Amino acid sequence: MPRLLCSRPILSQVSFKAVVAFIVAILTFTLLAGAALASMAVYGRLEEHHRTDDTNTSVRLVATLFVTMPSLLLGLMMNNAANTYVAIDRNLHVFATDIIMLDRTLRPLGPSADEPRQRLLAYVQHALKDVPIVRATESSEHLLDEVGTSLRSLRFDDEQMIALWNDARALYRQLQQQRWTFAEQSDSSFPSPMIGILVAWLTLMFATLGFRAPRNAVVIGAYVAAAALVSAAIYLILDMSTPFSGPIQLSDRPLVRAAEEIQR
């Protein structure tokens, strides 16, 4: 069997969710920067009674309110995305470790365990080709089921061999559970209404901040830079919540290493 010598990214092409995250970030930047600049442009055309100090004070109070709420929501979403990314990364390493431990448990069973070991290797190699890895495709599910079928077909008379066989079957069940955990985690994302409300809050906040702001290059540059950074933060949150796709994604090195260990 050919050895796997190097790791590759889990996803070679940009997924649909990554495209959506990028579009959301671009739209957010356009809305935030546009709201601030439009507010600055409209202020000079308002009638005098709309430009009094009392009006400006009231608008600033609204801006203060909407600075707090989006900041809290952004912080919660960033924390949730980071926790999701770290948890799936940890589960990936546990999944790869279980594969290695299953192979190590099968080896002492002798030549009779060669078939389940070969089927286990075939599954790992196929999983490395999946987009994303360990997703619940029919072909990968069939390969993993074949590992269990060949494992259950083994028969031993020696008590020590039977104990190892039972350990291998327990590891296999754990492997199946971990795989379906991955299948569920790979589809996680933030609710669209939450993203919409956050962007609406931010748009209103930038519009109120631009009201009666000086119209010069420094202020305009500051608003554009702030809009870009906030949009980048939203993109980061959306991308990290789906760690099997996009620029920020998990490495498949643990599964590559598992395949290498099986072939030793």
C-alpha positions in Angstrom: 0.0 0.0 0.0 1.4 3.5 -0.8 2.4 5.6 2.2 1.0 9.0 2.8 4.0 11.3 3.1 2.6 14.7 3.5 -0.4 16.6 4.8 -2.8 18.7 2.7 -5.5 21.2 3.6 -8.8 19.5 4.5 -10.6 21.5 1.9 -8.9 22.4 -1.4 -11.6 24.5 -2.8 -13.7 27.3 -1.2 -16.9 25.9 0.1 -20.4 27.4 -0.1 -20.3 28.5 3.5 -16.9 30.2 3.0 -18.4 32.1 0.1 -21.4 33.1 2.2 -19.1 34.3 5.0 -17.1 36.4 2.6 -20.3 37.9 1.0 -21.7 38.7 4.5 -18.4 40.5 5.4 -18.4 42.5 2.2 -22.1 43.5 2.7 -21.4 44.4 6.3 -18.5 46.7 5.3 -20.6 48.4 2.6 -23.4 49.0 5.0 -21.3 50.3 7.9 -19.1 52.6 5.8 -22.0 53.7 3.7 -24.1 54.5 6.8 -21.4 56.6 8.3 -20.6 58.5 5.1 -24.2 58.9 4.2 -25.0 60.4 7.6 -22.1 62.8 7.2 -23.3 63.9 3.8 -26.9 64.2 4.8 -26.2 66.3 7.9 -25.2 69.4 5.9 -28.5 69.3 3.9 -30.8 69.1 6.9 -32.9 72.1 8.0 -31.6 74.2 10.9 -34.0 72.8 13.5 -32.6 69.3 12.8 -29.0 70.4 13.6 -29.4 71.8 17.1 -27.3 70.7 20.0 -30.2 69.0 21.6 -30.7 66.9 18.5 -27.0 66.0 18.4 -27.0 65.1 22.1 -30.0 62.7 21.6 -28.4 61.1 18.6 -25.2 60.6 20.6 -27.1 58.9 23.4 -28.6 56.5 20.9 -25.1 55.8 19.6 -23.9 55.1 23.1 -26.7 52.5 23.6 -25.9 50.8 20.3 -22.2 50.7 21.0 -22.8 48.5 24.0 -25.2 45.9 22.6 -23.2 45.0 19.4 -20.0 44.8 21.4 -21.5 42.3 23.8 -23.0 40.2 21.0 -19.7 40.3 19.0 -17.8 39.1 22.1 -20.2 36.3 22.7 -20.1 35.2 19.1 -16.3 35.3 18.9 -16.1 33.3 22.1 -18.5 30.7 20.8 -16.7 30.4 17.5 -13.4 30.0 19.2 -14.7 27.3 21.5 -16.3 25.5 18.6 -13.0 25.5 16.7 -11.0 24.3 19.6 -13.5 21.6 20.5 -13.6 20.1 17.0 -9.8 20.3 16.8 -9.6 18.3 20.0 -12.2 15.8 18.8 -10.2 15.3 15.5 -7.1 14.4 17.5 -9.2 12.0 19.7 -10.7 10.5 16.5 -7.2 9.9 15.1 -6.0 8.5 18.4 -8.9 6.0 18.5 -8.0 4.9 15.0 -4.4 4.3 16.0 -5.5 2.5 19.2 -7.9 0.3 17.3 -5.1 -0.7 14.9 -2.7 -1.4 17.9 -5.4 -3.5 19.5 -5.9 -5.6 16.3 -2.2 -6.3 15.7 -1.7 -8.9 18.5 -4.7 -10.8 17.1 -2.4 -12.0 14.3 -3.1 -12.6 10.5 -6.8 -13.1 11.1 -7.0 -9.3 11.9 -5.3 -8.2 8.7 -8.6 -7.7 6.9 -10.2 -5.3 9.4 -6.8 -3.4 9.6 -6.7 -3.1 5.8 -10.4 -1.9 5.8 -9.6 0.6 8.5 -6.7 2.0 6.4 -9.0 2.2 3.4 -11.5 4.2 5.4 -8.8 6.6 6.7 -7.5 7.2 3.2 -11.0 7.8 1.9 -11.7 10.1 4.7 -8.7 12.2 3.8 -10.3 12.7 0.3 -13.7 13.7 1.7 -14.8 17.4 1.7 -14.8 17.9 4.6 -13.1 15.0 6.2 -15.1 12.3 8.1 -18.3 13.8 6.7 -21.3 11.4 6.5 -21.1 10.3 2.9 -22.5 7.0 1.8 -19.1 5.7 0.6 -17.3 6.6 3.8 -20.1 5.1 5.9 -19.9 1.9 3.9 -16.1 1.6 4.4 -16.4 2.1 8.1 -19.2 -0.4 8.3 -17.0 -2.9 6.5 -14.4 -2.5 9.3 -17.1 -3.4 11.9 -18.4 -6.3 9.8 -14.9 -7.9 9.3 -14.2 -7.3 13.0 -17.4 -9.0 14.1 -16.6 -12.0 11.9 -13.4 -12.8 13.8 -13.5 -15.9 16.2 -11.1 -16.8 18.9 -10.8 -19.5 21.6 -8.0 -18.0 23.7 -9.3 -15.8 26.5 -6.6 -13.2 26.0 -7.4 -13.0 22.3 -11.1 -12.7 23.2 -10.3 -9.8 25.6 -8.4 -8.0 22.9 -11.2 -8.6 20.4 -13.7 -7.1 22.8 -11.5 -4.1 23.3 -11.2 -3.6 19.6 -15.0 -3.8 19.2 -15.4 -1.2 22.0 -12.9 1.1 20.2 -14.8 0.6 17.0 -18.1 1.7 18.5 -16.4 4.7 20.0 -14.9 5.5 16.5 -18.4 5.4 15.0 -19.8 7.8 17.6 -16.9 10.2 17.1 -17.4 10.2 13.3 -21.1 11.1 13.6 -20.1 13.8 16.1 -17.9 15.2 13.3 -20.8 15.0 10.8 -23.0 17.1 13.1 -20.3 19.6 14.0 -19.3 20.3 10.4 -22.8 21.7 9.8 -22.8 24.1 12.7 -23.3 27.8 12.0 -24.8 30.9 13.5 -28.5 31.6 12.9 -29.1 34.1 10.1 -31.4 36.3 12.1 -28.7 36.8 14.7 -26.2 38.0 12.0 -28.9 40.2 10.5 -29.7 41.8 13.9 -26.1 42.4 14.6 -25.4 44.0 11.2 -28.5 46.2 11.7 -27.3 47.4 15.1 -23.9 48.1 13.7 -25.3 50.0 10.7 -27.4 52.2 13.0 -24.4 52.8 15.3 -22.2 53.9 12.4 -25.0 56.2 11.1 -25.4 57.9 14.5 -21.6 58.2 14.8 -21.4 59.9 11.5 -24.1 62.4 12.3 -22.5 65.9 12.7 -19.0 64.4 12.4 -16.3 66.6 10.8 -16.1 65.9 7.0 -12.4 65.5 6.5 -10.0 62.8 5.4 -9.0 61.7 8.9 -12.6 61.1 10.0 -13.6 59.4 6.8 -10.5 57.2 6.9 -11.2 56.3 10.6 -14.8 55.2 9.8 -13.7 53.2 6.7 -11.0 51.4 8.8 -13.4 50.7 11.6 -16.0 49.3 9.2 -13.3 47.1 7.6 -12.1 45.8 11.0 -15.7 45.0 12.2 -16.5 43.2 9.0 -13.2 41.2 9.3 -14.3 40.2 12.8 -17.7 39.0 11.6 -16.0 37.1 8.8 -13.6 35.5 11.3 -16.5 34.5 13.5 -18.4 32.9 10.6 -15.3 31.1 9.3 -14.2 29.7 12.6 -17.7 28.3 13.3 -17.1 26.0 10.3 -13.6 24.8 10.8 -13.7 22.2 7.9 -14.0 24.9 5.3 -12.6 28.4 4.5 -9.2 29.9 4.9 -9.1 29.1 8.7 -9.6 25.3 8.8 -8.3 22.4 10.7 -5.3 20.4 9.5 -5.8 16.8 8.5 -2.3 15.9 9.8 -3.8 13.7 12.7 -5.5 11.5 10.1 -2.4 11.4 7.9 -0.4 10.3 10.9 -3.0 7.7 11.7 -2.7 6.2 8.2 1.1 6.2 8.5 0.9 4.4 11.8 -1.4 1.7 10.4 1.0 1.0 7.5 4.0 0.5 9.8 
